[in-house]
């Protein structure tokens, strides 16, 4: 065995022999990493959701039923040139009815109603997509003030905006709380790990003198403790992965369809290795930092 | 046990150990050693005597670089010890075997593991260790008790394990600081015999002791320290310069 293998084994032994102390330490570290990762995942996932929603955002201008299709097409060609507008689609009332029938094919009540009703209750509309979400306001204002505004039945837009703004506010709040809690717990986690390692050092106190007399280099004496710190970090990373798995599974039904057509579980699985890698790096970094602090302060050699 | 040519070469040209005008003063102006001049050749067996607190242990500590002199130079094979980088001290220490009164064995390791440990820290392979450790334990007469823990061994046996550990790097010098202090007369003599045996193979021995009987029986070089100074340095010396009433 090389020195690295030996110090590795020694560190692992120390980790096991600490028993409940190791368990407690890993638990605290797990909580801190869990909070941070959940916050991050919420952050990333909500960005995706937001982009999604914004991508699906549109302004629907419904025209009164007596307005001719040709007039609507005219209006459309006038609007198409506006620089804020990305696209305008004309949806005739016939097309609208078709889509509506298709979408509500499972709903008995609606289908039956449609069969009974004479004529088409739906209106023709122009579906306008802006190049970016902030421009919808401008577009809506422009339409309201336009010459054809009398032909407009109603504009379906405002509700989306409110919902989006609420969504953004909630997410911001969640992120702030998450980061604050996360930092607090990381601080605690590092402290607890550092303490556990210090205890291990204390238990091995008499060995240090002998190690020096027998010609062990400082690195050889220190390495087991660095490894111990790494084990605390790695173990908690794995625990967090499992916790995230459980959480995702639990939240999957609630979030179905919201993230790029999947749910939070799909997100977790598709990003599995990145999440694992980041967790391992952070866990091991935290463990190593704790070990280094303990060594600096308490390892007298 | 190791290359005879090396030993001969060392004998010829260099002083294995040399103290030049060495003093050691601890904080609080406590003078442990003063004006120490000492030359040791390879292969010598030196008893360092003096009552408790006279500075014997301090002298030995300077040899294995546990302490550095306040003034003067301690050299090993003509190389001043203070020129050794702190990082390299461990490598120097592998040239010096140490044996102490309180054994300093690791209680949770067997005799074999205690000796093996000294080799592990210098990165020897498992095969090397499996070969050398039983060999060395045999030399000290502990071959049959390799698997025992220190608590299962008598004082004399524990000390022999310590000697095995001290020998494992084939050191040029062995420092024995009151190795028989906790032992009964029989074990004491056994340990001394072992030291003599090791010495006959070429290793220099520095033995600090206040066991009068041993020193007189050994009839080797004696260096007497009193109040931090060397007051006597004789070949074939006795413990005390005062003549016994025959």
HADDOCK unambig.tbl for C-alpha pairs under 7 A between the chains (distance, minus, plus):
assign (segid A and resid 1 and name CA) (segid B and resid 125 and name CA) 5.85 0.50 0.50
assign (segid A and resid 1 and name CA) (segid B and resid 126 and name CA) 6.11 0.50 0.50
assign (segid A and resid 2 and name CA) (segid B and resid 123 and name CA) 6.04 0.50 0.50
assign (segid A and resid 2 and name CA) (segid B and resid 125 and name CA) 6.86 0.50 0.50
assign (segid A and resid 3 and name CA) (segid B and resid 123 and name CA) 5.44 0.50 0.50
assign (segid A and resid 207 and name CA) (segid B and resid 106 and name CA) 6.82 0.50 0.50
assign (segid A and resid 210 and name CA) (segid B and resid 104 and name CA) 6.71 0.50 0.50
assign (segid A and resid 212 and name CA) (segid B and resid 90 and name CA) 6.79 0.50 0.50
assign (segid A and resid 213 and name CA) (segid B and resid 93 and name CA) 6.69 0.50 0.50
assign (segid A and resid 214 and name CA) (segid B and resid 93 and name CA) 6.80 0.50 0.50
assign (segid A and resid 214 and name CA) (segid B and resid 94 and name CA) 6.53 0.50 0.50
assign (segid A and resid 214 and name CA) (segid B and resid 118 and name CA) 5.49 0.50 0.50
assign (segid A and resid 215 and name CA) (segid B and resid 90 and name CA) 4.18 0.50 0.50
assign (segid A and resid 215 and name CA) (segid B and resid 91 and name CA) 6.08 0.50 0.50
assign (segid A and resid 215 and name CA) (segid B and resid 93 and name CA) 5.18 0.50 0.50
assign (segid A and resid 215 and name CA) (segid B and resid 94 and name CA) 5.26 0.50 0.50
assign (segid A and resid 215 and name CA) (segid B and resid 121 and name CA) 6.90 0.50 0.50
assign (segid A and resid 216 and name CA) (segid B and resid 90 and name CA) 5.59 0.50 0.50
assign (segid A and resid 216 and name CA) (segid B and resid 121 and name CA) 5.00 0.50 0.50
assign (segid A and resid 216 and name CA) (segid B and resid 122 and name CA) 6.56 0.50 0.50
assign (segid A and resid 217 and name CA) (segid B and resid 90 and name CA) 5.29 0.50 0.50
assign (segid A and resid 220 and name CA) (segid B and resid 121 and name CA) 6.97 0.50 0.50
